């Protein structure tokens, strides 16, 4: 399509009622970001870096990446607010195989492995109350494959959520509402208790800068950021609200600024609390850093309350993934670019039942990778690689459709998307180079997906 004939290729199918103001849009963004990562990621970051200053820097960089990425996704979402999100943008900007591989990776790796990782965090905190729920207690051994009690509990949780979402969405919506308060309340409460009660040690923040700091830090920081990037990745919720906000050119930047700003402040406050109460070495070996901190501050009651809040929060996040993760393959199946079964709605329950079951089965499979860090190492780089492709798509679509209706445009274009692309390229390359063996599952999924596309969908 020529530039002259491409003035508004999306308008006929993108007009949604614009009712969301700054507060509503900000709340949606915050709810999408704050989840399980802040409870599970600190140990891996501390192990990788071993320095309190760098530990905090990782969370600042993650917030900056989220802010710049969210601005770019806001333009894409306002321009094309259709079901399917990133799949839609990739389909418009690249050859079909790119969009297909995104949907493929989303189903078999990104969403399902995310479910498995969050299940590990949830059951780690369940282990505070029930010690036999542990990765160190095996219940079944099949040659080299060992099944732990923790895995079994994760499978039970996944099966329950699969059933609940299979038969309807009411349960899912109720859980989302209840758990949003639990996760935000747990984080803010933990930081406030540390300020009020005290009992920490300021020496835990020293040395703020490693005495032997050199250029090698650039290759070390990428893999160290995996946990923080996982914790922040919900900033893509921006594109979910971009088509429905009032006066998007004014409201969206404010919602993104307040939403990402508040999330970054909360994450920084909580990680400050972790460091104030525990040393960097103690954080590195803690499976339940939030409850360990709360227990040291106010005793077993504090540990119990935080553990319960984290369990509720992560259970809700797992449910949210299963509730919404079927939208992309559903949209792709309708376009003939994915398996027809993923576009199937149950005749009685009117849910994407087959897609729900498929994602659940893949999530169960990914629990065999190991602990939280082992699982997120396998897929977070793929998440951000696709974020980078989407931001590059923004630049390509500006050229392809220069006159298309854009209710919101990125301020500071093209510098903001270019900045994001530079940072995300550095992060993805260093993650894969430094953690190649752990990145292999994701690379393998990508290769299999390419074969599936060429054999099954290329002609379509």
Secondary structure, 3 states (H helix, E strand, C coil): CCHHHCCCCCHHHCCCCCCECHHHHHHHHHHHHCCCHHHHCHHHHHHHHCCHHHHHHHHHHHHHHHHHHHHHHHHHHHHCCCCCCHHHHHHHHCCHHHHHHHHHHHHHHHHHHHHHHHHHHHHHHHCCCCCCCCCCCEEEEECCEEEEHHHHHHHHHHHHHHHHHHCCCHHHHHHHHHHHHHHHHHHHHHHHHHHHHCCCCHHHHCCCCCCCCCCCHHHHHHHHCHHHHHHHHHHHHHHHHHHHECCHHHHHHHHHHHHHHHHHHHHHHHHHHHHHHCCHHHHHCCCCHHHHHHHHHHCHHHHHHHHHHHHHHHHHHHHHHHHHCHHHHHHHHHCCCCCHHHHCCCCCCCCCHHHHHHHHHHHHHHHHHCCHHHHHHCCHHHHHHHHHHHHHHHHHHHHHCCCCCCCCCCCCCCHHHHHHHHHHHHHHHHHHHHCHHHHHHHHHHHHHHHHHHHHHHCCC
